[in-house]
Amino acid sequence: METITTIADLRARLAEHRRAGKSIGLVPTMGYLHVGHMELVARARTANDIVVASLFVNPLQFGANEDLAKYPRDLARDQAMLIEGGADFLFAPGVSDMYPRPMETVVDVPTLGGELEGKVRPGHFAGVSTVVTKLFNIVQPDRAYFGEKDFQQLQIIKRMVDDLAQPVEVIGVSTVREADGLACSSRNVYLTAAERAAAAIVPKALDEAERLVASGLADVAKLERAITDFIAAEPLAKPEVVAIRDPETLHTLTEIGEKPVLLLLFVRFGSTKLLDNRVFNPKTAKFAKVA
């Protein structure tokens, strides 16, 4: 695997492969990789001749009260994982490479980006859309891979690509989970041992929601309250967002009918916020006891 830090060098290296007619898959990351990221790399490896992983902690998507410097970083560890995963290139630019001067151009999807996480993190998704667009312009991939754990982000990127006719296929990859069901995330390293044990309430809440829907609960407000109370029963868990939405538009719903619905959770443990979600079909929702 070759590690490249400048836009010009990456473009030159990829141009050789593009001229040879080879397909290119991109896995954008902010580093500190985990098995979820490696599943994205594996999916890219199976469908493309060349796999590029990018590693860039993007300052545009961090708010004024969010600690950009605290975000975990370990380039050597990430390189070793990507070599084992079969990536061909790691693009690891610095901020001065990606943003040699303050950005005047912003790519925003304001309706989707202003909902849910976007409400509590204004400007976050504009930062995501802008950096992803820049990465698409640099790499010019045939396909790009994103985890479904960040469901709102995935929907925003899909809409952005569609609206701007960007020539890339955006592929969502199912969330990879740890043994107790917790979604793999770079944020999990921030949890204390007690918080990590308590965090199992998050995937359990997804199961509980599906159980309640299967039992016939269709009122969205009642379901959201029930899941909020279910999570809050864990003393270390603070549910910040419990939202039932349309999975494509992220619009609010009042009743659950026959169409699939999305449950989005943002739950805080100490200073760490965990995200999770599930799309389930009311017709096939599982009526299972939650342990």
PEPEBEL-V483084 format. One record per pair of residues at least 6 apart in sequence whose C-alpha atoms are under 8 Angstrom apart, sorted by the first residue. I is the first residue (numbers start at 1). J is the second residue. Records with the same first field share a line. If there is no record, write none. Layout:
I = J  J
//
This chain:
1 = 82  83  86  87  88  89  90
2 = 88  89  90
3 = 89  90  91  92
4 = 10  89  90  91  92  93
5 = 91  92  93  94  97
6 = 91  92  93  97
7 = 93  97  98  138
10 = 91  138  139
11 = 138  139
14 = 139
17 = 23  50
18 = 24
22 = 48  49  50
23 = 48  49  50  141  142
24 = 48  49  50  51  52  140  141  142  143
25 = 44  45  47  48  49  50  51  52  141  142  143  144  145
26 = 44  51  52  53  54  139  141  143  144  145
27 = 40  41  44  51  52  53  54  144  145  146
28 = 53  54  55  132  135  144  145  146
29 = 37  53  54  55  56  57
30 = 54  55  56  57  58
31 = 55  56  57  72  73  74  75  78
32 = 72  73  74  75  77  78  186
33 = 78  81  186
34 = 184  185  186
35 = 176  184
36 = 147  175  176  177  184  185
37 = 147
38 = 81  82  85
39 = 173  176
40 = 145  146  147  173
41 = 51  53  82  85  86  87
42 = 85  86
43 = 145
44 = 51  143  144  145
45 = 51  86  87
50 = 87  88
51 = 86  87  88  89
52 = 87  88  89  90  91
53 = 82  87  89  90  91
54 = 90  91  92
55 = 90  91  92  93
56 = 92  93  94  95
57 = 71
58 = 95  127  128  131
59 = 68  95  127
60 = 124  126  127  128  131
61 = 123  124  125  126  127  128
62 = 68  124  127
63 = 121  122  123  124
72 = 186
79 = 90
82 = 90
105 = 130
106 = 126  127  130
107 = 126  127  129  130  133
108 = 125  126  127  129  130
109 = 125  126  129  156  159  160
110 = 126
112 = 152  155  156  249  250
113 = 125  126  152  156
114 = 122
115 = 250
116 = 241
118 = 124  125
125 = 153  156
128 = 153
129 = 156  157  160
132 = 157
136 = 168
140 = 167  168
141 = 168
142 = 167  168  169
143 = 168  169  170  171
144 = 168  169  170  171
145 = 170  171  172  173
146 = 154  170  171  172  173
147 = 154  172  173  174  175
148 = 154  172  173  174  175
149 = 174  175  183  275  276  277
150 = 275  276
151 = 277
152 = 250
154 = 172
155 = 248
157 = 170
158 = 170
161 = 167  168  170
175 = 183  184
176 = 183  184
177 = 183  184
178 = 184
180 = 200
181 = 200  203  204
182 = 199  200  202  203
183 = 203  276
187 = 272  273  274
188 = 196  274
190 = 272
191 = 269  270  272
195 = 236  269  270
198 = 234  236  237
199 = 237  269
201 = 231  234  237
202 = 231  265  267  276
203 = 276
204 = 290  291
205 = 227  230  231
206 = 263  277  278
207 = 288  290
208 = 227  289  290
209 = 223  227
210 = 280  285  286  287
211 = 285  286  287  288  289
212 = 223  287
213 = 282  285
214 = 282  283  284  285  286  287
215 = 287
217 = 223
218 = 255  256  257
219 = 254  255  256
220 = 244  253  254  255  256
221 = 254
224 = 242  243  244
227 = 242
228 = 239  242
231 = 237  238  239
232 = 238  239
236 = 269  270
237 = 267  268  269
238 = 267  268  269
239 = 265  266  267  268
240 = 265  266  267  268
241 = 264  265  266  267
242 = 263  264  265  266
243 = 262  263  264  265
244 = 252  253  261  262  263  264
245 = 251  252  253  261  262  263  264
246 = 252  253  260  261  262
247 = 260  261  262  279
256 = 282
257 = 282
258 = 281  282  283
259 = 281  282
260 = 279  280  281  282
261 = 279  280  281  282
262 = 277  278  279  280
263 = 277  278  279
264 = 275  276  277  278
265 = 274  275  276  277
266 = 273  274  275  276
267 = 273  274  275
268 = 274
//
